[in-house]
Amino acid sequence: MHTKNFISPADVAEELDVSSATVLRLIHAGALPAIRVSERIYRIPIASFEMYKAGTLRGQPAIRLRRVAAQPRLGEGEDLPEPTRVAASTSR
């Protein structure tokens, strides 16, 4: 059986019966270690979450958060094709 190593903030929020925004505040405050996967996606190591729930999480997390470089949006700056018009059918 495959077990997950990381969970999402939504999963943590459901487990703790709080909002996802509260979980994100815990992450940003450094109270709950997390990995920033992309600009808006975080994942929490299961082991850290279990220690947080048990009250045994101490000190700075081993994983340090760092700023993710901004990435261009898909298709940004590309020229869009002109829409084609369909000729009206004259046959009846």
Buried (B, 14 or more C-beta within 10 A) or exposed (E): EEEEEBBBBEBBBEEBEEEBEBBBEBBEEEEBBBBBEEEEEBBBBBEBBEBBEEEEBEEEBEEEBEEEEEEEEEEEEEEEEEEEEEEEEEEE
